[in-house]
């Protein structure tokens, strides 16, 4: 799930959480709530096709 938060310094950011509640990743701080939502939409759109590069 995605959660949107208001930053203490102003702006908005999001977390992506697993089903067990563990935070998987977080975003940068966006200037508007709509920009944060746009970031979520971009991740949803791109993630299914995102390649994995093993750099080990």
PDB file of N, H, CA, C and O in Angstrom:
ATOM      1  N   UNK A   1       0.831  -1.169   0.000  1.00  0.00           N
ATOM      2  CA  UNK A   1       0.000   0.000   0.000  1.00  0.00           C
ATOM      3  C   UNK A   1       0.876   1.233   0.000  1.00  0.00           C
ATOM      4  O   UNK A   1       2.026   1.185   0.436  1.00  0.00           O
ATOM      5  N   UNK A   2       0.344   2.321  -0.480  1.00  0.00           N
ATOM      6  H   UNK A   2      -0.591   2.359  -0.834  1.00  0.00           H
ATOM      7  CA  UNK A   2       1.017   3.609  -0.441  1.00  0.00           C
ATOM      8  C   UNK A   2       0.359   4.468   0.634  1.00  0.00           C
ATOM      9  O   UNK A   2      -0.861   4.440   0.802  1.00  0.00           O
ATOM     10  N   UNK A   3       1.172   5.227   1.357  1.00  0.00           N
ATOM     11  H   UNK A   3       2.163   5.249   1.221  1.00  0.00           H
ATOM     12  CA  UNK A   3       0.671   6.183   2.341  1.00  0.00           C
ATOM     13  C   UNK A   3       1.281   7.544   2.033  1.00  0.00           C
ATOM     14  O   UNK A   3       2.483   7.647   1.788  1.00  0.00           O
ATOM     15  N   UNK A   4       0.466   8.577   2.044  1.00  0.00           N
ATOM     16  H   UNK A   4      -0.510   8.494   2.244  1.00  0.00           H
ATOM     17  CA  UNK A   4       0.947   9.944   1.826  1.00  0.00           C
ATOM     18  C   UNK A   4       1.000  10.651   3.173  1.00  0.00           C
ATOM     19  O   UNK A   4       0.077  10.548   3.981  1.00  0.00           O
ATOM     20  N   UNK A   5       2.094  11.370   3.400  1.00  0.00           N
ATOM     21  H   UNK A   5       2.844  11.454   2.744  1.00  0.00           H
ATOM     22  CA  UNK A   5       2.314  12.109   4.643  1.00  0.00           C
ATOM     23  C   UNK A   5       2.617  13.572   4.336  1.00  0.00           C
ATOM     24  O   UNK A   5       3.092  13.910   3.252  1.00  0.00           O
ATOM     25  N   UNK A   6       2.335  14.420   5.299  1.00  0.00           N
ATOM     26  H   UNK A   6       1.948  14.146   6.180  1.00  0.00           H
ATOM     27  CA  UNK A   6       2.728  15.825   5.213  1.00  0.00           C
ATOM     28  C   UNK A   6       4.063  15.961   5.939  1.00  0.00           C
ATOM     29  O   UNK A   6       4.188  15.547   7.091  1.00  0.00           O
ATOM     30  N   UNK A   7       5.049  16.531   5.280  1.00  0.00           N
ATOM     31  H   UNK A   7       4.948  16.867   4.343  1.00  0.00           H
ATOM     32  CA  UNK A   7       6.383  16.701   5.854  1.00  0.00           C
ATOM     33  C   UNK A   7       6.378  17.843   6.866  1.00  0.00           C
ATOM     34  O   UNK A   7       5.667  18.831   6.682  1.00  0.00           O
ATOM     35  N   UNK A   8       7.153  17.716   7.914  1.00  0.00           N
ATOM     36  H   UNK A   8       7.730  16.914   8.063  1.00  0.00           H
ATOM     37  CA  UNK A   8       7.224  18.770   8.930  1.00  0.00           C
ATOM     38  C   UNK A   8       7.813  20.057   8.365  1.00  0.00           C
ATOM     39  O   UNK A   8       7.530  21.147   8.861  1.00  0.00           O
ATOM     40  N   UNK A   9       8.623  19.926   7.337  1.00  0.00           N
ATOM     41  H   UNK A   9       8.853  19.040   6.934  1.00  0.00           H
ATOM     42  CA  UNK A   9       9.236  21.101   6.710  1.00  0.00           C
ATOM     43  C   UNK A   9       8.367  21.671   5.590  1.00  0.00           C
ATOM     44  O   UNK A   9       8.768  22.614   4.908  1.00  0.00           O
ATOM     45  N   UNK A  10       7.186  21.101   5.404  1.00  0.00           N
ATOM     46  H   UNK A  10       6.861  20.335   5.959  1.00  0.00           H
ATOM     47  CA  UNK A  10       6.307  21.493   4.312  1.00  0.00           C
ATOM     48  C   UNK A  10       6.425  20.499   3.178  1.00  0.00           C
ATOM     49  O   UNK A  10       7.454  19.838   3.036  1.00  0.00           O
ATOM     50  N   UNK A  11       5.398  20.386   2.377  1.00  0.00           N
ATOM     51  H   UNK A  11       4.562  20.923   2.493  1.00  0.00           H
ATOM     52  CA  UNK A  11       5.392  19.446   1.276  1.00  0.00           C
ATOM     53  C   UNK A  11       4.826  18.105   1.696  1.00  0.00           C
ATOM     54  O   UNK A  11       4.307  17.948   2.801  1.00  0.00           O
ATOM     55  N   UNK A  12       4.935  17.141   0.794  1.00  0.00           N
ATOM     56  H   UNK A  12       5.356  17.268  -0.104  1.00  0.00           H
ATOM     57  CA  UNK A  12       4.344  15.824   0.991  1.00  0.00           C
ATOM     58  C   UNK A  12       5.307  14.755   0.506  1.00  0.00           C
ATOM     59  O   UNK A  12       6.124  14.998  -0.381  1.00  0.00           O
ATOM     60  N   UNK A  13       5.205  13.563   1.098  1.00  0.00           N
ATOM     61  H   UNK A  13       4.541  13.365   1.819  1.00  0.00           H
ATOM     62  CA  UNK A  13       6.001  12.426   0.676  1.00  0.00           C
ATOM     63  C   UNK A  13       5.181  11.165   0.876  1.00  0.00           C
ATOM     64  O   UNK A  13       4.144  11.190   1.538  1.00  0.00           O
ATOM     65  N   UNK A  14       5.647  10.055   0.300  1.00  0.00           N
ATOM     66  H   UNK A  14       6.490  10.034  -0.238  1.00  0.00           H
ATOM     67  CA  UNK A  14       4.915   8.802   0.444  1.00  0.00           C
ATOM     68  C   UNK A  14       5.839   7.667   0.842  1.00  0.00           C
ATOM     69  O   UNK A  14       7.051   7.711   0.628  1.00  0.00           O
ATOM     70  N   UNK A  15       5.225   6.648   1.428  1.00  0.00           N
ATOM     71  H   UNK A  15       4.240   6.611   1.601  1.00  0.00           H
ATOM     72  CA  UNK A  15       5.882   5.372   1.728  1.00  0.00           C
ATOM     73  C   UNK A  15       5.142   4.291   0.960  1.00  0.00           C
ATOM     74  O   UNK A  15       3.927   4.362   0.778  1.00  0.00           O
ATOM     75  N   UNK A  16       5.880   3.300   0.516  1.00  0.00           N
ATOM     76  H   UNK A  16       6.867   3.242   0.664  1.00  0.00           H
ATOM     77  CA  UNK A  16       5.301   2.074  -0.026  1.00  0.00           C
ATOM     78  C   UNK A  16       5.522   1.008   1.032  1.00  0.00           C
ATOM     79  O   UNK A  16       6.654   0.762   1.447  1.00  0.00           O
ATOM     80  N   UNK A  17       4.439   0.375   1.470  1.00  0.00           N
ATOM     81  H   UNK A  17       3.519   0.575   1.133  1.00  0.00           H
ATOM     82  CA  UNK A  17       4.531  -0.631   2.525  1.00  0.00           C
ATOM     83  C   UNK A  17       4.091  -1.995   2.017  1.00  0.00           C
ATOM     84  O   UNK A  17       3.207  -2.107   1.166  1.00  0.00           O
ATOM     85  N   UNK A  18       4.732  -3.038   2.561  1.00  0.00           N
ATOM     86  H   UNK A  18       5.449  -2.947   3.251  1.00  0.00           H
ATOM     87  CA  UNK A  18       4.376  -4.422   2.259  1.00  0.00           C
ATOM     88  C   UNK A  18       3.113  -4.797   3.027  1.00  0.00           C
ATOM     89  O   UNK A  18       2.654  -4.043   3.885  1.00  0.00           O
ATOM     90  N   UNK A  19       2.558  -5.959   2.717  1.00  0.00           N
ATOM     91  H   UNK A  19       2.931  -6.572   2.020  1.00  0.00           H
ATOM     92  CA  UNK A  19       1.352  -6.428   3.408  1.00  0.00           C
ATOM     93  C   UNK A  19       1.550  -6.571   4.911  1.00  0.00           C
ATOM     94  O   UNK A  19       0.593  -6.446   5.676  1.00  0.00           O
ATOM     95  N   UNK A  20       2.789  -6.833   5.344  1.00  0.00           N
ATOM     96  H   UNK A  20       3.566  -6.934   4.723  1.00  0.00           H
ATOM     97  CA  UNK A  20       3.060  -6.977   6.776  1.00  0.00           C
ATOM     98  C   UNK A  20       3.326  -5.635   7.459  1.00  0.00           C
ATOM     99  O   UNK A  20       3.649  -5.602   8.646  1.00  0.00           O
ATOM    100  N   UNK A  21       3.194  -4.524   6.720  1.00  0.00           N
ATOM    101  H   UNK A  21       2.932  -4.551   5.756  1.00  0.00           H
ATOM    102  CA  UNK A  21       3.377  -3.197   7.293  1.00  0.00           C
ATOM    103  C   UNK A  21       4.791  -2.664   7.212  1.00  0.00           C
ATOM    104  O   UNK A  21       5.038  -1.511   7.566  1.00  0.00           O
ATOM    105  N   UNK A  22       5.727  -3.488   6.748  1.00  0.00           N
ATOM    106  H   UNK A  22       5.526  -4.424   6.460  1.00  0.00           H
ATOM    107  CA  UNK A  22       7.117  -3.044   6.644  1.00  0.00           C
ATOM    108  C   UNK A  22       7.274  -2.028   5.516  1.00  0.00           C
ATOM    109  O   UNK A  22       6.761  -2.220   4.414  1.00  0.00           O
ATOM    110  N   UNK A  23       7.994  -0.943   5.810  1.00  0.00           N
ATOM    111  H   UNK A  23       8.411  -0.787   6.705  1.00  0.00           H
ATOM    112  CA  UNK A  23       8.235   0.080   4.798  1.00  0.00           C
ATOM    113  C   UNK A  23       9.257  -0.433   3.795  1.00  0.00           C
ATOM    114  O   UNK A  23      10.369  -0.808   4.165  1.00  0.00           O
ATOM    115  N   UNK A  24       8.873  -0.447   2.522  1.00  0.00           N
ATOM    116  H   UNK A  24       7.969  -0.143   2.221  1.00  0.00           H
ATOM    117  CA  UNK A  24       9.761  -0.923   1.467  1.00  0.00           C
ATOM    118  C   UNK A  24      10.577   0.209   0.867  1.00  0.00           C
ATOM    119  O   UNK A  24      11.757   0.029   0.564  1.00  0.00           O
ATOM    120  N   UNK A  25       9.965   1.373   0.691  1.00  0.00           N
ATOM    121  H   UNK A  25       9.007   1.520   0.937  1.00  0.00           H
ATOM    122  CA  UNK A  25      10.680   2.522   0.154  1.00  0.00           C
ATOM    123  C   UNK A  25       9.909   3.794   0.476  1.00  0.00           C
ATOM    124  O   UNK A  25       8.765   3.753   0.928  1.00  0.00           O
ATOM    125  N   UNK A  26      10.559   4.915   0.232  1.00  0.00           N
ATOM    126  H   UNK A  26      11.488   4.947  -0.136  1.00  0.00           H
ATOM    127  CA  UNK A  26       9.933   6.214   0.475  1.00  0.00           C
ATOM    128  C   UNK A  26      10.321   7.165  -0.646  1.00  0.00           C
ATOM    129  O   UNK A  26      11.296   6.944  -1.364  1.00  0.00           O
ATOM    130  N   UNK A  27       9.556   8.201  -0.774  1.00  0.00           N
ATOM    131  H   UNK A  27       8.765   8.380  -0.190  1.00  0.00           H
ATOM    132  CA  UNK A  27       9.791   9.152  -1.860  1.00  0.00           C
ATOM    133  C   UNK A  27      10.589  10.349  -1.377  1.00  0.00           C
ATOM    134  O   UNK A  27      10.902  10.493  -0.195  1.00  0.00           O
ATOM    135  N   UNK A  28      10.899  11.186  -2.323  1.00  0.00           N
ATOM    136  H   UNK A  28      10.645  11.069  -3.283  1.00  0.00           H
ATOM    137  CA  UNK A  28      11.412  12.518  -2.017  1.00  0.00           C
ATOM    138  C   UNK A  28      10.259  13.356  -1.458  1.00  0.00           C
ATOM    139  O   UNK A  28       9.115  12.899  -1.451  1.00  0.00           O
ATOM    140  N   UNK A  29      10.541  14.558  -0.996  1.00  0.00           N
ATOM    141  H   UNK A  29      11.470  14.929  -1.002  1.00  0.00           H
ATOM    142  CA  UNK A  29       9.484  15.471  -0.561  1.00  0.00           C
ATOM    143  C   UNK A  29       9.038  16.288  -1.768  1.00  0.00           C
ATOM    144  O   UNK A  29       9.839  16.949  -2.429  1.00  0.00           O
ATOM    145  N   UNK A  30       7.748  16.224  -2.031  1.00  0.00           N
ATOM    146  H   UNK A  30       7.098  15.688  -1.494  1.00  0.00           H
ATOM    147  CA  UNK A  30       7.144  16.962  -3.140  1.00  0.00           C
ATOM    148  C   UNK A  30       6.540  18.255  -2.613  1.00  0.00           C
ATOM    149  O   UNK A  30       6.164  18.335  -1.444  1.00  0.00           O
ATOM    150  N   UNK A  31       6.445  19.253  -3.459  1.00  0.00           N
ATOM    151  H   UNK A  31       6.750  19.188  -4.409  1.00  0.00           H
ATOM    152  CA  UNK A  31       5.917  20.553  -3.016  1.00  0.00           C
ATOM    153  C   UNK A  31       4.414  20.550  -2.840  1.00  0.00           C
ATOM    154  O   UNK A  31       3.880  21.340  -2.062  1.00  0.00           O
ATOM    155  N   UNK A  32       3.712  19.661  -3.562  1.00  0.00           N
ATOM    156  H   UNK A  32       4.145  19.019  -4.194  1.00  0.00           H
ATOM    157  CA  UNK A  32       2.250  19.608  -3.450  1.00  0.00           C
ATOM    158  C   UNK A  32       1.798  18.169  -3.257  1.00  0.00           C
ATOM    159  O   UNK A  32       2.510  17.224  -3.598  1.00  0.00           O
ATOM    160  N   UNK A  33       0.613  18.024  -2.709  1.00  0.00           N
ATOM    161  H   UNK A  33       0.035  18.792  -2.432  1.00  0.00           H
ATOM    162  CA  UNK A  33       0.037  16.696  -2.525  1.00  0.00           C
ATOM    163  C   UNK A  33      -0.213  16.039  -3.884  1.00  0.00           C
ATOM    164  O   UNK A  33      -0.020  14.833  -4.037  1.00  0.00           O
ATOM    165  N   UNK A  34      -0.637  16.824  -4.861  1.00  0.00           N
ATOM    166  H   UNK A  34      -0.794  17.804  -4.737  1.00  0.00           H
ATOM    167  CA  UNK A  34      -0.870  16.283  -6.197  1.00  0.00           C
ATOM    168  C   UNK A  34       0.421  15.757  -6.810  1.00  0.00           C
ATOM    169  O   UNK A  34       0.408  14.731  -7.489  1.00  0.00           O
ATOM    170  N   UNK A  35       1.523  16.439  -6.583  1.00  0.00           N
ATOM    171  H   UNK A  35       1.533  17.273  -6.031  1.00  0.00           H
ATOM    172  CA  UNK A  35       2.812  15.967  -7.089  1.00  0.00           C
ATOM    173  C   UNK A  35       3.191  14.636  -6.435  1.00  0.00           C
ATOM    174  O   UNK A  35       3.738  13.757  -7.101  1.00  0.00           O
ATOM    175  N   UNK A  36       2.907  14.481  -5.136  1.00  0.00           N
ATOM    176  H   UNK A  36       2.463  15.196  -4.596  1.00  0.00           H
ATOM    177  CA  UNK A  36       3.165  13.209  -4.461  1.00  0.00           C
ATOM    178  C   UNK A  36       2.302  12.109  -5.066  1.00  0.00           C
ATOM    179  O   UNK A  36       2.783  10.998  -5.290  1.00  0.00           O
ATOM    180  N   UNK A  37       1.038  12.404  -5.332  1.00  0.00           N
ATOM    181  H   UNK A  37       0.647  13.306  -5.150  1.00  0.00           H
ATOM    182  CA  UNK A  37       0.144  11.428  -5.958  1.00  0.00           C
ATOM    183  C   UNK A  37       0.643  11.064  -7.355  1.00  0.00           C
ATOM    184  O   UNK A  37       0.576   9.905  -7.762  1.00  0.00           O
ATOM    185  N   UNK A  38       1.144  12.062  -8.085  1.00  0.00           N
ATOM    186  H   UNK A  38       1.199  13.004  -7.754  1.00  0.00           H
ATOM    187  CA  UNK A  38       1.708  11.793  -9.415  1.00  0.00           C
ATOM    188  C   UNK A  38       2.910  10.854  -9.317  1.00  0.00           C
ATOM    189  O   UNK A  38       3.099   9.994 -10.177  1.00  0.00           O
ATOM    190  N   UNK A  39       3.725  11.019  -8.265  1.00  0.00           N
ATOM    191  H   UNK A  39       3.571  11.717  -7.566  1.00  0.00           H
ATOM    192  CA  UNK A  39       4.861  10.126  -8.042  1.00  0.00           C
ATOM    193  C   UNK A  39       4.406   8.696  -7.795  1.00  0.00           C
ATOM    194  O   UNK A  39       4.998   7.755  -8.321  1.00  0.00           O
ATOM    195  N   UNK A  40       3.361   8.531  -7.001  1.00  0.00           N
ATOM    196  H   UNK A  40       2.879   9.296  -6.574  1.00  0.00           H
ATOM    197  CA  UNK A  40       2.792   7.203  -6.755  1.00  0.00           C
ATOM    198  C   UNK A  40       2.297   6.603  -8.058  1.00  0.00           C
ATOM    199  O   UNK A  40       2.566   5.439  -8.356  1.00  0.00           O
ATOM    200  N   UNK A  41       1.571   7.401  -8.836  1.00  0.00           N
ATOM    201  H   UNK A  41       1.353   8.346  -8.594  1.00  0.00           H
ATOM    202  CA  UNK A  41       1.046   6.920 -10.115  1.00  0.00           C
ATOM    203  C   UNK A  41       2.172   6.476 -11.044  1.00  0.00           C
ATOM    204  O   UNK A  41       2.032   5.484 -11.758  1.00  0.00           O
ATOM    205  N   UNK A  42       3.283   7.205 -11.037  1.00  0.00           N
ATOM    206  H   UNK A  42       3.396   8.012 -10.456  1.00  0.00           H
ATOM    207  CA  UNK A  42       4.429   6.856 -11.878  1.00  0.00           C
ATOM    208  C   UNK A  42       5.031   5.519 -11.447  1.00  0.00           C
ATOM    209  O   UNK A  42       5.375   4.696 -12.295  1.00  0.00           O
ATOM    210  N   UNK A  43       5.159   5.298 -10.154  1.00  0.00           N
ATOM    211  H   UNK A  43       4.880   5.966  -9.465  1.00  0.00           H
ATOM    212  CA  UNK A  43       5.703   4.023  -9.667  1.00  0.00           C
ATOM    213  C   UNK A  43       4.776   2.881 -10.056  1.00  0.00           C
ATOM    214  O   UNK A  43       5.237   1.831 -10.504  1.00  0.00           O
ATOM    215  N   UNK A  44       3.477   3.078  -9.889  1.00  0.00           N
ATOM    216  H   UNK A  44       3.103   3.931  -9.525  1.00  0.00           H
ATOM    217  CA  UNK A  44       2.518   2.038 -10.265  1.00  0.00           C
ATOM    218  C   UNK A  44       2.607   1.710 -11.758  1.00  0.00           C
ATOM    219  O   UNK A  44       2.478   0.552 -12.155  1.00  0.00           O
ATOM    220  N   UNK A  45       2.822   2.712 -12.557  1.00  0.00           N
ATOM    221  H   UNK A  45       2.927   3.653 -12.234  1.00  0.00           H
ATOM    222  CA  UNK A  45       2.867   2.540 -14.008  1.00  0.00           C
ATOM    223  C   UNK A  45       4.159   1.843 -14.455  1.00  0.00           C
ATOM    224  O   UNK A  45       4.125   0.983 -15.335  1.00  0.00           O
ATOM    225  N   UNK A  46       5.286   2.207 -13.855  1.00  0.00           N
ATOM    226  H   UNK A  46       5.313   2.906 -13.140  1.00  0.00           H
ATOM    227  CA  UNK A  46       6.587   1.741 -14.314  1.00  0.00           C
ATOM    228  C   UNK A  46       7.035   0.437 -13.638  1.00  0.00           C
ATOM    229  O   UNK A  46       7.707  -0.376 -14.273  1.00  0.00           O
ATOM    230  N   UNK A  47       6.683   0.225 -12.387  1.00  0.00           N
ATOM    231  H   UNK A  47       6.137   0.885 -11.871  1.00  0.00           H
ATOM    232  CA  UNK A  47       7.225  -0.893 -11.614  1.00  0.00           C
ATOM    233  C   UNK A  47       6.990  -2.272 -12.224  1.00  0.00           C
ATOM    234  O   UNK A  47       7.908  -3.092 -12.191  1.00  0.00           O
ATOM    235  N   UNK A  48       5.815  -2.578 -12.779  1.00  0.00           N
ATOM    236  H   UNK A  48       5.069  -1.912 -12.806  1.00  0.00           H
ATOM    237  CA  UNK A  48       5.638  -3.935 -13.319  1.00  0.00           C
ATOM    238  C   UNK A  48       6.626  -4.277 -14.433  1.00  0.00           C
ATOM    239  O   UNK A  48       6.957  -5.446 -14.630  1.00  0.00           O
ATOM    240  N   UNK A  49       7.092  -3.280 -15.151  1.00  0.00           N
ATOM    241  H   UNK A  49       6.823  -2.330 -14.991  1.00  0.00           H
ATOM    242  CA  UNK A  49       8.004  -3.524 -16.268  1.00  0.00           C
ATOM    243  C   UNK A  49       9.461  -3.182 -15.940  1.00  0.00           C
ATOM    244  O   UNK A  49      10.332  -3.303 -16.802  1.00  0.00           O
ATOM    245  N   UNK A  50       9.724  -2.765 -14.725  1.00  0.00           N
ATOM    246  H   UNK A  50       9.017  -2.667 -14.026  1.00  0.00           H
ATOM    247  CA  UNK A  50      11.079  -2.337 -14.360  1.00  0.00           C
ATOM    248  C   UNK A  50      12.031  -3.535 -14.334  1.00  0.00           C
ATOM    249  O   UNK A  50      11.754  -4.539 -13.679  1.00  0.00           O
ATOM    250  N   UNK A  51      13.139  -3.427 -15.040  1.00  0.00           N
ATOM    251  H   UNK A  51      13.364  -2.611 -15.572  1.00  0.00           H
ATOM    252  CA  UNK A  51      14.116  -4.520 -15.012  1.00  0.00           C
ATOM    253  C   UNK A  51      14.866  -4.544 -13.686  1.00  0.00           C
ATOM    254  O   UNK A  51      14.911  -3.545 -12.968  1.00  0.00           O
ATOM    255  N   UNK A  52      15.454  -5.692 -13.369  1.00  0.00           N
ATOM    256  H   UNK A  52      15.418  -6.503 -13.953  1.00  0.00           H
ATOM    257  CA  UNK A  52      16.289  -5.830 -12.172  1.00  0.00           C
ATOM    258  C   UNK A  52      17.717  -6.052 -12.644  1.00  0.00           C
ATOM    259  O   UNK A  52      17.981  -6.965 -13.426  1.00  0.00           O
ATOM    260  N   UNK A  53      18.634  -5.222 -12.174  1.00  0.00           N
ATOM    261  H   UNK A  53      18.419  -4.481 -11.539  1.00  0.00           H
ATOM    262  CA  UNK A  53      20.040  -5.368 -12.511  1.00  0.00           C
ATOM    263  C   UNK A  53      20.788  -5.855 -11.284  1.00  0.00           C
ATOM    264  O   UNK A  53      20.859  -5.147 -10.280  1.00  0.00           O
ATOM    265  N   UNK A  54      21.338  -7.042 -11.351  1.00  0.00           N
ATOM    266  H   UNK A  54      21.280  -7.618 -12.167  1.00  0.00           H
ATOM    267  CA  UNK A  54      22.120  -7.601 -10.252  1.00  0.00           C
ATOM    268  C   UNK A  54      23.542  -7.103 -10.421  1.00  0.00           C
ATOM    269  O   UNK A  54      24.249  -7.538 -11.330  1.00  0.00           O
ATOM    270  N   UNK A  55      23.962  -6.208  -9.568  1.00  0.00           N
ATOM    271  H   UNK A  55      23.388  -5.855  -8.829  1.00  0.00           H
ATOM    272  CA  UNK A  55      25.292  -5.611  -9.661  1.00  0.00           C
ATOM    273  C   UNK A  55      26.261  -6.163  -8.616  1.00  0.00           C
ATOM    274  O   UNK A  55      27.205  -5.493  -8.199  1.00  0.00           O
ATOM    275  N   UNK A  56      26.000  -7.400  -8.211  1.00  0.00           N
ATOM    276  H   UNK A  56      25.233  -7.945  -8.550  1.00  0.00           H
ATOM    277  CA  UNK A  56      26.885  -7.989  -7.198  1.00  0.00           C
ATOM    278  C   UNK A  56      28.119  -8.596  -7.813  1.00  0.00           C
ATOM    279  O   UNK A  56      28.965  -9.133  -7.098  1.00  0.00           O
TER     280      UNK A  56
END
